[in-house]
Amino acid sequence: MRDAGPVNIAQLLLALDSVPGTETLTVPATLPMFPVQTDFFFPEFDTEMQTAGIPIASEADAITHLQKQFAIWGSWATAITPSELRVITCMPDGTFILAHDDDPLVAGGVDGMERGMLCPA
């Protein structure tokens, strides 16, 4: 069974791509505000994004892109609230690290790091 996280991340990045159809993702400088408690590894990620009005690419397009392009690398950050930060770093070998510094005023917020593989075989 495939881990939902990498595919969900790719769905979002593909939708944010300001120059679609190329091998490189060009993400705009201003990113949308994510819903509080956004979880890239949650199976209902698509519904969360739709409810928040944030468009995402199809799962099939995301999987195809990831399988073609494991050279996605770099870091992206977003502030969920003024005192909360999430950073995803994709490595050239297909692994990623997701770090989150949650807002201490939000109930259930947990700081942490996650590591995984984008679309493992």
Phi and psi in radians as a Rosetta constraint file:
Dihedral C 1 N 2 CA 2 C 2 CIRCULARHARMONIC -1.378 0.35
Dihedral N 2 CA 2 C 2 N 3 CIRCULARHARMONIC 2.415 0.35
Dihedral C 2 N 3 CA 3 C 3 CIRCULARHARMONIC -1.221 0.35
Dihedral N 3 CA 3 C 3 N 4 CIRCULARHARMONIC 2.272 0.35
Dihedral C 3 N 4 CA 4 C 4 CIRCULARHARMONIC -1.190 0.35
Dihedral N 4 CA 4 C 4 N 5 CIRCULARHARMONIC -0.513 0.35
Dihedral C 4 N 5 CA 5 C 5 CIRCULARHARMONIC -0.946 0.35
Dihedral N 5 CA 5 C 5 N 6 CIRCULARHARMONIC -0.984 0.35
Dihedral C 5 N 6 CA 6 C 6 CIRCULARHARMONIC -1.056 0.35
Dihedral N 6 CA 6 C 6 N 7 CIRCULARHARMONIC -0.676 0.35
Dihedral C 6 N 7 CA 7 C 7 CIRCULARHARMONIC -1.181 0.35
Dihedral N 7 CA 7 C 7 N 8 CIRCULARHARMONIC -0.728 0.35
Dihedral C 7 N 8 CA 8 C 8 CIRCULARHARMONIC -1.088 0.35
Dihedral N 8 CA 8 C 8 N 9 CIRCULARHARMONIC -0.731 0.35
Dihedral C 8 N 9 CA 9 C 9 CIRCULARHARMONIC -1.074 0.35
Dihedral N 9 CA 9 C 9 N 10 CIRCULARHARMONIC -0.774 0.35
Dihedral C 9 N 10 CA 10 C 10 CIRCULARHARMONIC -1.134 0.35
Dihedral N 10 CA 10 C 10 N 11 CIRCULARHARMONIC -0.666 0.35
Dihedral C 10 N 11 CA 11 C 11 CIRCULARHARMONIC -1.010 0.35
Dihedral N 11 CA 11 C 11 N 12 CIRCULARHARMONIC -0.766 0.35
Dihedral C 11 N 12 CA 12 C 12 CIRCULARHARMONIC -1.201 0.35
Dihedral N 12 CA 12 C 12 N 13 CIRCULARHARMONIC -0.825 0.35
Dihedral C 12 N 13 CA 13 C 13 CIRCULARHARMONIC -1.101 0.35
Dihedral N 13 CA 13 C 13 N 14 CIRCULARHARMONIC -0.693 0.35
Dihedral C 13 N 14 CA 14 C 14 CIRCULARHARMONIC -1.116 0.35
Dihedral N 14 CA 14 C 14 N 15 CIRCULARHARMONIC -0.680 0.35
Dihedral C 14 N 15 CA 15 C 15 CIRCULARHARMONIC -1.199 0.35
Dihedral N 15 CA 15 C 15 N 16 CIRCULARHARMONIC -0.538 0.35
Dihedral C 15 N 16 CA 16 C 16 CIRCULARHARMONIC -1.413 0.35
Dihedral N 16 CA 16 C 16 N 17 CIRCULARHARMONIC -0.234 0.35
Dihedral C 16 N 17 CA 17 C 17 CIRCULARHARMONIC -1.031 0.35
Dihedral N 17 CA 17 C 17 N 18 CIRCULARHARMONIC 2.045 0.35
Dihedral C 17 N 18 CA 18 C 18 CIRCULARHARMONIC -1.475 0.35
Dihedral N 18 CA 18 C 18 N 19 CIRCULARHARMONIC -0.127 0.35
Dihedral C 18 N 19 CA 19 C 19 CIRCULARHARMONIC -2.297 0.35
Dihedral N 19 CA 19 C 19 N 20 CIRCULARHARMONIC 1.266 0.35
Dihedral C 19 N 20 CA 20 C 20 CIRCULARHARMONIC -1.155 0.35
Dihedral N 20 CA 20 C 20 N 21 CIRCULARHARMONIC 2.741 0.35
Dihedral C 20 N 21 CA 21 C 21 CIRCULARHARMONIC 1.569 0.35
Dihedral N 21 CA 21 C 21 N 22 CIRCULARHARMONIC 0.042 0.35
Dihedral C 21 N 22 CA 22 C 22 CIRCULARHARMONIC -1.886 0.35
Dihedral N 22 CA 22 C 22 N 23 CIRCULARHARMONIC 2.992 0.35
Dihedral C 22 N 23 CA 23 C 23 CIRCULARHARMONIC -1.341 0.35
Dihedral N 23 CA 23 C 23 N 24 CIRCULARHARMONIC -0.282 0.35
Dihedral C 23 N 24 CA 24 C 24 CIRCULARHARMONIC -1.861 0.35
Dihedral N 24 CA 24 C 24 N 25 CIRCULARHARMONIC 2.385 0.35
Dihedral C 24 N 25 CA 25 C 25 CIRCULARHARMONIC -1.513 0.35
Dihedral N 25 CA 25 C 25 N 26 CIRCULARHARMONIC 2.181 0.35
Dihedral C 25 N 26 CA 26 C 26 CIRCULARHARMONIC -1.935 0.35
Dihedral N 26 CA 26 C 26 N 27 CIRCULARHARMONIC 1.810 0.35
Dihedral C 26 N 27 CA 27 C 27 CIRCULARHARMONIC -1.677 0.35
Dihedral N 27 CA 27 C 27 N 28 CIRCULARHARMONIC 2.346 0.35
Dihedral C 27 N 28 CA 28 C 28 CIRCULARHARMONIC -1.107 0.35
Dihedral N 28 CA 28 C 28 N 29 CIRCULARHARMONIC 2.724 0.35
Dihedral C 28 N 29 CA 29 C 29 CIRCULARHARMONIC -1.141 0.35
Dihedral N 29 CA 29 C 29 N 30 CIRCULARHARMONIC -0.577 0.35
Dihedral C 29 N 30 CA 30 C 30 CIRCULARHARMONIC -1.801 0.35
Dihedral N 30 CA 30 C 30 N 31 CIRCULARHARMONIC 2.046 0.35
Dihedral C 30 N 31 CA 31 C 31 CIRCULARHARMONIC -1.715 0.35
Dihedral N 31 CA 31 C 31 N 32 CIRCULARHARMONIC 2.746 0.35
Dihedral C 31 N 32 CA 32 C 32 CIRCULARHARMONIC -1.199 0.35
Dihedral N 32 CA 32 C 32 N 33 CIRCULARHARMONIC 2.734 0.35
Dihedral C 32 N 33 CA 33 C 33 CIRCULARHARMONIC -1.350 0.35
Dihedral N 33 CA 33 C 33 N 34 CIRCULARHARMONIC 2.230 0.35
Dihedral C 33 N 34 CA 34 C 34 CIRCULARHARMONIC -1.464 0.35
Dihedral N 34 CA 34 C 34 N 35 CIRCULARHARMONIC 2.646 0.35
Dihedral C 34 N 35 CA 35 C 35 CIRCULARHARMONIC -1.074 0.35
Dihedral N 35 CA 35 C 35 N 36 CIRCULARHARMONIC 2.599 0.35
Dihedral C 35 N 36 CA 36 C 36 CIRCULARHARMONIC -1.018 0.35
Dihedral N 36 CA 36 C 36 N 37 CIRCULARHARMONIC 2.465 0.35
Dihedral C 36 N 37 CA 37 C 37 CIRCULARHARMONIC 1.162 0.35
Dihedral N 37 CA 37 C 37 N 38 CIRCULARHARMONIC 0.514 0.35
Dihedral C 37 N 38 CA 38 C 38 CIRCULARHARMONIC -1.067 0.35
Dihedral N 38 CA 38 C 38 N 39 CIRCULARHARMONIC 2.262 0.35
Dihedral C 38 N 39 CA 39 C 39 CIRCULARHARMONIC -2.204 0.35
Dihedral N 39 CA 39 C 39 N 40 CIRCULARHARMONIC 1.886 0.35
Dihedral C 39 N 40 CA 40 C 40 CIRCULARHARMONIC -1.112 0.35
Dihedral N 40 CA 40 C 40 N 41 CIRCULARHARMONIC -0.331 0.35
Dihedral C 40 N 41 CA 41 C 41 CIRCULARHARMONIC -1.720 0.35
Dihedral N 41 CA 41 C 41 N 42 CIRCULARHARMONIC 0.075 0.35
Dihedral C 41 N 42 CA 42 C 42 CIRCULARHARMONIC -1.496 0.35
Dihedral N 42 CA 42 C 42 N 43 CIRCULARHARMONIC 2.249 0.35
Dihedral C 42 N 43 CA 43 C 43 CIRCULARHARMONIC -1.016 0.35
Dihedral N 43 CA 43 C 43 N 44 CIRCULARHARMONIC -0.445 0.35
Dihedral C 43 N 44 CA 44 C 44 CIRCULARHARMONIC -1.565 0.35
Dihedral N 44 CA 44 C 44 N 45 CIRCULARHARMONIC 0.360 0.35
Dihedral C 44 N 45 CA 45 C 45 CIRCULARHARMONIC -0.943 0.35
Dihedral N 45 CA 45 C 45 N 46 CIRCULARHARMONIC -0.778 0.35
Dihedral C 45 N 46 CA 46 C 46 CIRCULARHARMONIC -1.001 0.35
Dihedral N 46 CA 46 C 46 N 47 CIRCULARHARMONIC -0.764 0.35
Dihedral C 46 N 47 CA 47 C 47 CIRCULARHARMONIC -1.152 0.35
Dihedral N 47 CA 47 C 47 N 48 CIRCULARHARMONIC -0.724 0.35
Dihedral C 47 N 48 CA 48 C 48 CIRCULARHARMONIC -1.023 0.35
Dihedral N 48 CA 48 C 48 N 49 CIRCULARHARMONIC -0.782 0.35
Dihedral C 48 N 49 CA 49 C 49 CIRCULARHARMONIC -1.174 0.35
Dihedral N 49 CA 49 C 49 N 50 CIRCULARHARMONIC -0.731 0.35
Dihedral C 49 N 50 CA 50 C 50 CIRCULARHARMONIC -1.083 0.35
Dihedral N 50 CA 50 C 50 N 51 CIRCULARHARMONIC -0.776 0.35
Dihedral C 50 N 51 CA 51 C 51 CIRCULARHARMONIC -1.069 0.35
Dihedral N 51 CA 51 C 51 N 52 CIRCULARHARMONIC -0.633 0.35
Dihedral C 51 N 52 CA 52 C 52 CIRCULARHARMONIC -1.422 0.35
Dihedral N 52 CA 52 C 52 N 53 CIRCULARHARMONIC -0.084 0.35
Dihedral C 52 N 53 CA 53 C 53 CIRCULARHARMONIC 1.324 0.35
Dihedral N 53 CA 53 C 53 N 54 CIRCULARHARMONIC 0.398 0.35
Dihedral C 53 N 54 CA 54 C 54 CIRCULARHARMONIC -1.790 0.35
Dihedral N 54 CA 54 C 54 N 55 CIRCULARHARMONIC 1.997 0.35
Dihedral C 54 N 55 CA 55 C 55 CIRCULARHARMONIC -1.225 0.35
Dihedral N 55 CA 55 C 55 N 56 CIRCULARHARMONIC 2.565 0.35
Dihedral C 55 N 56 CA 56 C 56 CIRCULARHARMONIC -2.349 0.35
Dihedral N 56 CA 56 C 56 N 57 CIRCULARHARMONIC 2.723 0.35
Dihedral C 56 N 57 CA 57 C 57 CIRCULARHARMONIC -1.311 0.35
Dihedral N 57 CA 57 C 57 N 58 CIRCULARHARMONIC 2.886 0.35
Dihedral C 57 N 58 CA 58 C 58 CIRCULARHARMONIC -1.207 0.35
Dihedral N 58 CA 58 C 58 N 59 CIRCULARHARMONIC 2.712 0.35
Dihedral C 58 N 59 CA 59 C 59 CIRCULARHARMONIC -1.054 0.35
Dihedral N 59 CA 59 C 59 N 60 CIRCULARHARMONIC -0.724 0.35
Dihedral C 59 N 60 CA 60 C 60 CIRCULARHARMONIC -1.080 0.35
Dihedral N 60 CA 60 C 60 N 61 CIRCULARHARMONIC -0.755 0.35
Dihedral C 60 N 61 CA 61 C 61 CIRCULARHARMONIC -1.122 0.35
Dihedral N 61 CA 61 C 61 N 62 CIRCULARHARMONIC -0.686 0.35
Dihedral C 61 N 62 CA 62 C 62 CIRCULARHARMONIC -1.125 0.35
Dihedral N 62 CA 62 C 62 N 63 CIRCULARHARMONIC -0.796 0.35
Dihedral C 62 N 63 CA 63 C 63 CIRCULARHARMONIC -1.108 0.35
Dihedral N 63 CA 63 C 63 N 64 CIRCULARHARMONIC -0.765 0.35
Dihedral C 63 N 64 CA 64 C 64 CIRCULARHARMONIC -1.050 0.35
Dihedral N 64 CA 64 C 64 N 65 CIRCULARHARMONIC -0.780 0.35
Dihedral C 64 N 65 CA 65 C 65 CIRCULARHARMONIC -1.098 0.35
Dihedral N 65 CA 65 C 65 N 66 CIRCULARHARMONIC -0.800 0.35
Dihedral C 65 N 66 CA 66 C 66 CIRCULARHARMONIC -1.124 0.35
Dihedral N 66 CA 66 C 66 N 67 CIRCULARHARMONIC -0.675 0.35
Dihedral C 66 N 67 CA 67 C 67 CIRCULARHARMONIC -1.171 0.35
Dihedral N 67 CA 67 C 67 N 68 CIRCULARHARMONIC -0.593 0.35
Dihedral C 67 N 68 CA 68 C 68 CIRCULARHARMONIC -1.373 0.35
Dihedral N 68 CA 68 C 68 N 69 CIRCULARHARMONIC -0.559 0.35
Dihedral C 68 N 69 CA 69 C 69 CIRCULARHARMONIC -2.242 0.35
Dihedral N 69 CA 69 C 69 N 70 CIRCULARHARMONIC 1.434 0.35
Dihedral C 69 N 70 CA 70 C 70 CIRCULARHARMONIC -1.523 0.35
Dihedral N 70 CA 70 C 70 N 71 CIRCULARHARMONIC 0.059 0.35
Dihedral C 70 N 71 CA 71 C 71 CIRCULARHARMONIC -1.497 0.35
Dihedral N 71 CA 71 C 71 N 72 CIRCULARHARMONIC 0.214 0.35
Dihedral C 71 N 72 CA 72 C 72 CIRCULARHARMONIC -1.171 0.35
Dihedral N 72 CA 72 C 72 N 73 CIRCULARHARMONIC 2.125 0.35
Dihedral C 72 N 73 CA 73 C 73 CIRCULARHARMONIC -2.658 0.35
Dihedral N 73 CA 73 C 73 N 74 CIRCULARHARMONIC 2.657 0.35
Dihedral C 73 N 74 CA 74 C 74 CIRCULARHARMONIC 2.353 0.35
Dihedral N 74 CA 74 C 74 N 75 CIRCULARHARMONIC -3.081 0.35
Dihedral C 74 N 75 CA 75 C 75 CIRCULARHARMONIC -2.232 0.35
Dihedral N 75 CA 75 C 75 N 76 CIRCULARHARMONIC 2.518 0.35
Dihedral C 75 N 76 CA 76 C 76 CIRCULARHARMONIC -2.309 0.35
Dihedral N 76 CA 76 C 76 N 77 CIRCULARHARMONIC 2.480 0.35
Dihedral C 76 N 77 CA 77 C 77 CIRCULARHARMONIC -2.245 0.35
Dihedral N 77 CA 77 C 77 N 78 CIRCULARHARMONIC 2.640 0.35
Dihedral C 77 N 78 CA 78 C 78 CIRCULARHARMONIC -2.539 0.35
Dihedral N 78 CA 78 C 78 N 79 CIRCULARHARMONIC 2.522 0.35
Dihedral C 78 N 79 CA 79 C 79 CIRCULARHARMONIC -1.754 0.35
Dihedral N 79 CA 79 C 79 N 80 CIRCULARHARMONIC 2.002 0.35
Dihedral C 79 N 80 CA 80 C 80 CIRCULARHARMONIC -1.282 0.35
Dihedral N 80 CA 80 C 80 N 81 CIRCULARHARMONIC -0.824 0.35
Dihedral C 80 N 81 CA 81 C 81 CIRCULARHARMONIC -2.257 0.35
Dihedral N 81 CA 81 C 81 N 82 CIRCULARHARMONIC 2.968 0.35
Dihedral C 81 N 82 CA 82 C 82 CIRCULARHARMONIC -1.000 0.35
Dihedral N 82 CA 82 C 82 N 83 CIRCULARHARMONIC -0.419 0.35
Dihedral C 82 N 83 CA 83 C 83 CIRCULARHARMONIC -2.050 0.35
Dihedral N 83 CA 83 C 83 N 84 CIRCULARHARMONIC 0.539 0.35
Dihedral C 83 N 84 CA 84 C 84 CIRCULARHARMONIC -2.386 0.35
Dihedral N 84 CA 84 C 84 N 85 CIRCULARHARMONIC 2.428 0.35
Dihedral C 84 N 85 CA 85 C 85 CIRCULARHARMONIC -2.410 0.35
Dihedral N 85 CA 85 C 85 N 86 CIRCULARHARMONIC 2.446 0.35
Dihedral C 85 N 86 CA 86 C 86 CIRCULARHARMONIC -2.254 0.35
Dihedral N 86 CA 86 C 86 N 87 CIRCULARHARMONIC 2.372 0.35
Dihedral C 86 N 87 CA 87 C 87 CIRCULARHARMONIC -2.287 0.35
Dihedral N 87 CA 87 C 87 N 88 CIRCULARHARMONIC 2.244 0.35
Dihedral C 87 N 88 CA 88 C 88 CIRCULARHARMONIC -1.960 0.35
Dihedral N 88 CA 88 C 88 N 89 CIRCULARHARMONIC 2.322 0.35
Dihedral C 88 N 89 CA 89 C 89 CIRCULARHARMONIC -2.117 0.35
Dihedral N 89 CA 89 C 89 N 90 CIRCULARHARMONIC 2.116 0.35
Dihedral C 89 N 90 CA 90 C 90 CIRCULARHARMONIC -1.790 0.35
Dihedral N 90 CA 90 C 90 N 91 CIRCULARHARMONIC 2.267 0.35
Dihedral C 90 N 91 CA 91 C 91 CIRCULARHARMONIC -1.678 0.35
Dihedral N 91 CA 91 C 91 N 92 CIRCULARHARMONIC 2.705 0.35
Dihedral C 91 N 92 CA 92 C 92 CIRCULARHARMONIC -1.061 0.35
Dihedral N 92 CA 92 C 92 N 93 CIRCULARHARMONIC -0.371 0.35
Dihedral C 92 N 93 CA 93 C 93 CIRCULARHARMONIC -1.506 0.35
Dihedral N 93 CA 93 C 93 N 94 CIRCULARHARMONIC 0.120 0.35
Dihedral C 93 N 94 CA 94 C 94 CIRCULARHARMONIC 1.613 0.35
Dihedral N 94 CA 94 C 94 N 95 CIRCULARHARMONIC -0.014 0.35
Dihedral C 94 N 95 CA 95 C 95 CIRCULARHARMONIC -1.588 0.35
Dihedral N 95 CA 95 C 95 N 96 CIRCULARHARMONIC 2.829 0.35
Dihedral C 95 N 96 CA 96 C 96 CIRCULARHARMONIC -2.476 0.35
Dihedral N 96 CA 96 C 96 N 97 CIRCULARHARMONIC 2.782 0.35
Dihedral C 96 N 97 CA 97 C 97 CIRCULARHARMONIC -2.268 0.35
Dihedral N 97 CA 97 C 97 N 98 CIRCULARHARMONIC 2.267 0.35
Dihedral C 97 N 98 CA 98 C 98 CIRCULARHARMONIC -2.015 0.35
Dihedral N 98 CA 98 C 98 N 99 CIRCULARHARMONIC 2.061 0.35
Dihedral C 98 N 99 CA 99 C 99 CIRCULARHARMONIC -1.964 0.35
Dihedral N 99 CA 99 C 99 N 100 CIRCULARHARMONIC 2.398 0.35
Dihedral C 99 N 100 CA 100 C 100 CIRCULARHARMONIC -2.370 0.35
Dihedral N 100 CA 100 C 100 N 101 CIRCULARHARMONIC 2.310 0.35
Dihedral C 100 N 101 CA 101 C 101 CIRCULARHARMONIC -1.951 0.35
Dihedral N 101 CA 101 C 101 N 102 CIRCULARHARMONIC 1.661 0.35
Dihedral C 101 N 102 CA 102 C 102 CIRCULARHARMONIC -1.353 0.35
Dihedral N 102 CA 102 C 102 N 103 CIRCULARHARMONIC 2.696 0.35
Dihedral C 102 N 103 CA 103 C 103 CIRCULARHARMONIC -1.196 0.35
Dihedral N 103 CA 103 C 103 N 104 CIRCULARHARMONIC 2.117 0.35
Dihedral C 103 N 104 CA 104 C 104 CIRCULARHARMONIC -1.152 0.35
Dihedral N 104 CA 104 C 104 N 105 CIRCULARHARMONIC -0.271 0.35
Dihedral C 104 N 105 CA 105 C 105 CIRCULARHARMONIC -1.514 0.35
Dihedral N 105 CA 105 C 105 N 106 CIRCULARHARMONIC -0.175 0.35
Dihedral C 105 N 106 CA 106 C 106 CIRCULARHARMONIC -1.594 0.35
Dihedral N 106 CA 106 C 106 N 107 CIRCULARHARMONIC 2.178 0.35
Dihedral C 106 N 107 CA 107 C 107 CIRCULARHARMONIC -1.041 0.35
Dihedral N 107 CA 107 C 107 N 108 CIRCULARHARMONIC 2.352 0.35
Dihedral C 107 N 108 CA 108 C 108 CIRCULARHARMONIC 1.431 0.35
Dihedral N 108 CA 108 C 108 N 109 CIRCULARHARMONIC -0.003 0.35
Dihedral C 108 N 109 CA 109 C 109 CIRCULARHARMONIC -1.168 0.35
Dihedral N 109 CA 109 C 109 N 110 CIRCULARHARMONIC 2.339 0.35
Dihedral C 109 N 110 CA 110 C 110 CIRCULARHARMONIC -2.346 0.35
Dihedral N 110 CA 110 C 110 N 111 CIRCULARHARMONIC 2.182 0.35
Dihedral C 110 N 111 CA 111 C 111 CIRCULARHARMONIC -1.247 0.35
Dihedral N 111 CA 111 C 111 N 112 CIRCULARHARMONIC 2.658 0.35
Dihedral C 111 N 112 CA 112 C 112 CIRCULARHARMONIC 3.021 0.35
Dihedral N 112 CA 112 C 112 N 113 CIRCULARHARMONIC 3.114 0.35
Dihedral C 112 N 113 CA 113 C 113 CIRCULARHARMONIC -2.382 0.35
Dihedral N 113 CA 113 C 113 N 114 CIRCULARHARMONIC 2.522 0.35
Dihedral C 113 N 114 CA 114 C 114 CIRCULARHARMONIC -2.258 0.35
Dihedral N 114 CA 114 C 114 N 115 CIRCULARHARMONIC 2.540 0.35
Dihedral C 114 N 115 CA 115 C 115 CIRCULARHARMONIC -2.242 0.35
Dihedral N 115 CA 115 C 115 N 116 CIRCULARHARMONIC 2.485 0.35
Dihedral C 115 N 116 CA 116 C 116 CIRCULARHARMONIC -2.837 0.35
Dihedral N 116 CA 116 C 116 N 117 CIRCULARHARMONIC -3.039 0.35
Dihedral C 116 N 117 CA 117 C 117 CIRCULARHARMONIC -2.071 0.35
Dihedral N 117 CA 117 C 117 N 118 CIRCULARHARMONIC 2.305 0.35
Dihedral C 117 N 118 CA 118 C 118 CIRCULARHARMONIC -1.298 0.35
Dihedral N 118 CA 118 C 118 N 119 CIRCULARHARMONIC 2.069 0.35
Dihedral C 118 N 119 CA 119 C 119 CIRCULARHARMONIC 0.757 0.35
Dihedral N 119 CA 119 C 119 N 120 CIRCULARHARMONIC 1.144 0.35
Dihedral C 119 N 120 CA 120 C 120 CIRCULARHARMONIC -1.097 0.35
Dihedral N 120 CA 120 C 120 N 121 CIRCULARHARMONIC 2.624 0.35
